[in-house]
């Protein structure tokens, strides 16, 4: 069965590697008195939520997301001159049995990071990702006049390098080689087709058996801009992506007992997206 993708909905926000608490390197928590101003006006729904947010959970959860976003900022060399803090982002957050669901976005609306099941699932650069020009003829025509600074082969190389920079690789994620690379195009009213300076790179799952009219399962995808020579969008729904460990006080931050998962009946476990008791949990 393909991984549940319901958490993708909160990817659209108006809105160095931290792993809960690494030995000898505690997470730097954001100041609680700044959190209220950073909350998005559009809170997440209660899908898979296990408890209302507490201030302690928000402080930790926002710190976790900021840490991961700053990791991407540094490793992908994004056009963000200073580290992200609670003062220059908006955030959404909810607690699930697996960890953080949520997202943060720069307050100018350009960059967004979306998290599901305590993993980074989506990143996009709002200035260059496909949604900024698709179905917008004037913007597509403007973009068509800008020559790409890279080829399809270079776009693939960039996508691989950006994936590896996150500590991930094709073998770990069970991705089928080679990936497919497609350059976006735009057809004008007179029928002229223009190549656009952006490339779509997508990997199928190695175990995917889709044939004919069946849609293939493509868990990892990049859009690489031929203008910035960087990531315009990143999507990762691979169930093989390692999940950061939760801090030992995760459930206590939410006012729940440490053995909270053991107290759940099977119906509640299904509602929260958990496997039945005794069934392997998969990649953590």
Beta strands, then each sheet from edge to edge (+ up, - down):
strand 1: 21-22
strand 2: 25-26
strand 3: 89-96
strand 4: 99-106
strand 5: 111-116
strand 6: 119-125
strand 7: 180-187
strand 8: 193-203
strand 9: 220-225
strand 10: 231-236
sheet 1: 1+ 2-
sheet 2: 3+ 4- 5+ 6- 10+ 9- 8+ 7-
end
